[in-house]
Amino acid sequence: MPAFRIAPAVTDAFPDTLIALVTATGLRGREPWPEAAAALADLEQRLAGGAWQPADETDPRIEAWHTAYRSFGTNPRRIRPSVDALGRRFAKRGTLPRINPAVDSYNAVSVRHGLPAGAFDLDRVDGDVDIRYADGGEEFTPLGEPDAVENPKPGEIVYADTTGVLTRHWNHRDAHRTRVTEDSDRVVFVLETLRAGHDGDLVRGAAEELRGLLGPHAERTAVRYLGPADPKADV
């Protein structure tokens, strides 16, 4: 099983980082997931009724990511953190996308709690995964664009395995190679904050909520955490 590591340079720059790694093994992505469907429908009903709005860039949870993006040279209003982009689309359209049950589950948890989220098919990950600054020589193929190749900017924070980059701009977009499909069997889901002192309990609660959505459709689930005190986790 691969290890996930967060580089010392990243935790030095962002000492209040907390990352939850929710793993699910033996996923059954082709059966009905009524819990995920209900989670999406509940959010849509709450938005339509005016009882709730997704977090936007004025929220401290999102604002922290905008500040981080600017620190490594990314304009967060042009290239937005995933949760910011998802929340904006949701507020505008009134609906959340339906991709597949596993992806729908983490999207629901992400937008509900204002936390960036992503996922990697562990059977498509090569070696260990490092959260680190890019050197500019890595290659990245964006989700949904299997023939495209990009090179992250030097100094941009990425998730990377031994073959290439799995996310650009920390959590803006995932790679096509490690995308989660209905047939993914072993998956790690990621929830992140740069404000562990304020939002650590939020991340832990969101991780358990996601685990609850995955549990009925997996053989095993587990949660591990990465941060300055625990910079490595085997998944």
Helices and strands as residue ranges (DSSP letters): E 3-6, H 8-13, E 18-25, H 34-48, H 60-71, H 82-93, H 101-113, E 117-121, G 122-124, E 129-133, E 157-160, E 165-168, E 173-174, E 186-193, H 196-214, G 215-217, E 220-226, E 232-234
